[in-house]
Amino acid sequence: MSAPSPARPISVLCVDDHPLLRDGIAAIIESQSDIVLVGEASNGHEAIALHRSLKPDITLMDLQMPELDGISAIEQICGENPKALIVVLTTYEGDVQAVRALKAGASSYLLKASLRHELLGTIHSVYEGKRFISPEVAQQIALHSMREQLSSREVSVLELVANGKANKDIAGRLSVSEETVKAHLRSIFLKLDVVDRTQAAAVAIRRGIIPLH
């Protein structure tokens, strides 16, 4: 038995810096009588301003955006309105990024590859007070939840590694010795279960430990 339709359409704000994706979401919602797209934003600043003025029931939020990223926008929106319902839209299955978004206040976490099949159901579920996390993401969270997390300094080292910096350059930027950098790298390799710098950078980007630029 399907849930009863709300007395008024569920209002949705879509936040993504790619116009084609926003158009795709608009097309999915357009055919629904009980959901209405009330606004679109292309970055976090616009999202915050539109959330204040439109007060949507549901906000669909991308994470990787210019000017202000999605997680920062989620934190501010939920800080102003703790009851805000935000569904993260992302291309990546990264567990660290997902946990960060959920801790910031997101209600659900949906992969963009699943939008056509899961968007409408997710909107209804979140509106009814439920959470939804894409199975692929939930699996990654469960897989890595018991592993030791990287320290903030290790993340800083890893970001520089991903940007192609040598140990000497990393040491200079962080004002530490090269031996300290090597020690951080040994710890990083152990925690991420990798054997070299290239693998470490790839795993860190995939899991959302460091941002993809």
N, C-alpha and C positions, 0 to 999 in steps of 0.2 A: 504494500500500500504506500503510495507516494505521499510525501509531506504536503500539507495544505499550502497554497500559495499565500504570500504575505498580502496584507490589505493594500499595500502599495508596492510598486516595483522596488527591488533591491538596487540602491544607487551605488555605482562603481566608479572609482577614479583609477585610471591607468597611467602608470609612470614607467616610461622606458625611453631611452634616447634613440631608438631605431623606429622611424615612422612606419616602416613596413610591418613591424611586429604590432604596433599600436593599431594599424589598419586591420590586421588579421584578428585581433581581439575584438575590435569594433564589429567586424563582420559576424563573428561568433555570437556576440551579445545581441546584435540587431534583430535576430529572428526570435528572440525571447520576449514574451509578454510580461514576465515577472522580474526582469532585470533590465536596468537602463544605465548606459554609460553617460555619466554627467560631466566628465572632464578628462583631459589628457595633459601630462607633463613630461618634459624631456630630461629633467635633472632633479636632484634632491631639493634645491631651493624652491623650484616651481611646485614640487610636490607638497612641501610644507605650507606654502601660501595657499594653494588650492584646497588642501585639506581643511585649513582654517575657514575658508569662505564657503566651501561646498558641503562640508561635514558629511562625506560619503559613508554609506554603511560598510563598504569594503574598499580597500585600496590594494591594487595590484602593483607590486614594487620590484623593479629591477635592482640589482646590486651594483653592477659595474656601470657607472655613469660619470660624465664630466661635471666639474664644478663642485658637486657635493654627492658623495656615494650613497647608495641605498641604505646601508646600515646606519650611517650618521643621520639620515632623514628619518628612519624608523625610530631611532632613539629620541629625536626631538619631537616627533609627532606623538609618540607614546608618553613622553614626558609631559606634554601639554594635555593629552587626552588618554589616560590609561585604559580606557575602554575601546580605543581604536582597534579595528580589525584589519590586519595587514597580511596579505598573501605574497610571499616572495616569489618572484619569477626569475629563474636563473638557468644558464646553460650548463652549469657545472654541478657535479655530484659531491663536491668537497664537503667532508664532515665538519671541518673546523669552521668554514664559512657558514655552514648551516647552523651550527650551535651558536655562533656569534650573532646571527640574525634572530634566532629564537630568543636568546637572552636579551637582545635589544627590545623585544616586544612583538615580533612577528607571530601571527597565529598559525600560519601554515607555510610550507615550502614546496613549491611546484616546479618541476623541470619544464623548460620551454618546449622540449620535444614532445611533451605530453599534453600540451594545451588543447589541442583539438578534441581529445578524448576525455580530459579530466577537468578542464576549466570550469564548466558550468556546475558540475557536481561539487567541486571544491568551493565555489562561491556559495552554494546553498548550504553546504556543511558548516562552513565558517560562520555564516549568518545565523545558523541554528545553535552556535556555541561550541561546535566541535573543531578539532584540529585535524589537519591532513599534512602528512609528510610523504613525498614520493618514496615508494619502496626502495628505490636504488639509494636514495640519500639515507634513509633509515638504516639500511644495511651497513653503509659506511660508518655511520655514527656508532652502531653497535660493535662493529669490527675494531674500531680504534679507541673506544671509550676507556678501556683498561690500560692503555699504554701511557707511559710518562709523557707529559706535554713538554714542548720546547720552552725554554726561558725567553724572556724578551730580548736578551742579548744574543741568544742563539738565533732568534728570528732575524735580528739585525744583520748578523753574519750571513745568514742564508739569503737575505735579500741582495746583499752585495755579491755573493757567489752567483746568484741568478743573473745579475747584471754583468757578469764576466770579469769581476775584479779578482786579482791575484791576492795571495795571502798578505804580501807586503802592503798592497794598497788598502786592504781591509784593516790591517793593523793601524796604519796611519789615520784612516778615517775614524776609527773607534778609539784611538789613543791607547792602544794596548800593544803588547809584544806579539811577534809572529808566533811564538810558542803558545801564547794564549789563544790565538786564532786557531792554531792546529788542534789544541785541546777542545775548543768549542766544536770544531768540525768532527772530531772523533765522537763526541757526545751526540751530535746531530745524526751522524751515520747510524749510531747504535739505536737511537730513539725512532728513526724513520725506517730502520731495517734496510739500509742501502749500503753500497760499497764505494761509491765515489761521488764527486761533486755534481756531475751531470744528473745522476739518478736522484740525488737529494733535491736539486732544483726542480726537477720534473715532478717528483712526488709532492713537494711543497706547493707548487702551483695547482696541481690536480686536487689536492685536499683543501685548498683555500687558505693555507697557512700564510702564504704571501700573495699579494694581488697580481693578477695578470695585466700587464700594461700594454 
